Amino acid sequence: MDNSSEATRVEAGAGMLDDMSPCWFTKVSLEKLNMASFCNCVAGQLYGTYDKGFIALGLDLYLELEYGFDSSTDPDFLTPYWRREIEARLVAVANQEALESERV
């Protein structure tokens, strides 16, 4: 587990999205994911553009950093952290579906 501040912030952002829209991660293309892109970042893919996502999520300058949607240096630096969060959720869903299909 990565204990960096970036990982912690992205975990917080993913958790916020979990609370707001539990299946958000199924709507994000890992192939396109690029946190430096206004359209291909997590917020951009979920809400159309980073700015629309920023508004929909109720983020301000401080919160966008705290929730891992932006970085004070290079937003693309956050891409692998978001990728890891999304992949973990996709694996958990696949495992849950496999368990449920075994019960049938």
C-alpha positions in Angstrom: 0.0 0.0 0.0 1.2 3.4 -0.9 1.2 5.9 2.0 2.1 9.0 -0.1 -0.1 12.0 0.3 -1.2 11.7 -3.4 -2.4 8.1 -2.7 -4.3 9.3 0.4 -5.9 12.1 -1.5 -7.0 9.9 -4.4 -8.4 7.4 -1.9 -10.4 10.2 -0.4 -11.7 11.3 -3.8 -12.6 7.8 -4.8 -14.4 7.3 -1.5 -16.3 10.6 -2.1 -17.4 9.3 -5.5 -18.3 5.9 -4.0 -20.7 7.8 -1.7 -22.2 9.9 -4.5 -22.4 7.3 -7.2 -21.4 3.8 -6.2 -20.7 2.6 -9.8 -18.8 5.6 -10.9 -15.7 3.5 -11.7 -17.5 1.6 -14.4 -18.0 4.8 -16.4 -14.3 5.7 -16.5 -12.2 4.4 -19.4 -8.8 3.3 -18.1 -7.5 3.5 -21.7 -8.4 7.2 -21.8 -7.6 8.0 -18.2 -5.3 11.0 -18.0 -5.6 13.3 -15.0 -3.9 16.1 -16.9 -6.8 16.2 -19.5 -9.9 18.2 -18.9 -12.0 15.6 -20.7 -10.2 12.4 -19.9 -9.6 12.9 -16.2 -12.0 11.2 -13.8 -14.2 14.2 -13.4 -14.1 14.9 -17.1 -15.2 11.3 -18.0 -17.9 11.3 -15.4 -19.3 14.8 -16.0 -18.2 15.8 -19.5 -15.4 18.2 -18.5 -13.3 18.8 -15.5 -15.1 22.1 -14.9 -18.5 20.5 -14.9 -17.3 17.8 -12.6 -15.7 20.4 -10.3 -19.1 22.1 -10.0 -21.1 18.8 -9.7 -18.8 17.5 -7.0 -19.0 20.8 -5.1 -15.2 21.2 -5.1 -13.3 24.4 -4.5 -9.5 24.9 -5.1 -8.6 23.4 -1.7 -10.9 20.4 -2.1 -9.8 19.5 -5.6 -6.3 19.0 -4.2 -7.5 17.2 -1.1 -9.5 14.7 -3.1 -6.9 14.0 -5.7 -8.6 15.6 -8.7 -5.7 18.0 -9.2 -2.1 18.3 -8.1 -0.1 21.3 -7.1 2.6 20.2 -9.5 1.6 17.9 -12.3 -2.0 16.4 -12.5 -0.8 13.5 -14.7 1.2 12.4 -11.7 -2.1 11.3 -10.2 -3.1 9.1 -13.1 -1.5 5.9 -11.7 -3.2 6.4 -8.3 -6.6 6.8 -9.9 -6.0 3.8 -12.1 -5.2 1.7 -9.1 -8.4 2.8 -7.3 -10.5 2.1 -10.3 -8.9 -1.3 -11.0 -9.4 -2.3 -7.3 -13.1 -1.5 -7.6 -13.5 -3.4 -10.9 -11.8 -6.5 -9.4 -14.0 -6.3 -6.3 -17.1 -6.2 -8.5 -15.9 -9.1 -10.7 -15.1 -11.2 -7.7 -18.6 -10.4 -6.2 -20.2 -11.4 -9.4 -18.2 -14.6 -9.6 -19.3 -15.5 -6.1 -22.9 -14.8 -6.8 -22.8 -16.9 -10.0 -21.4 -19.8 -8.1 -24.3 -19.7 -5.7 -26.8 -20.1 -8.5 
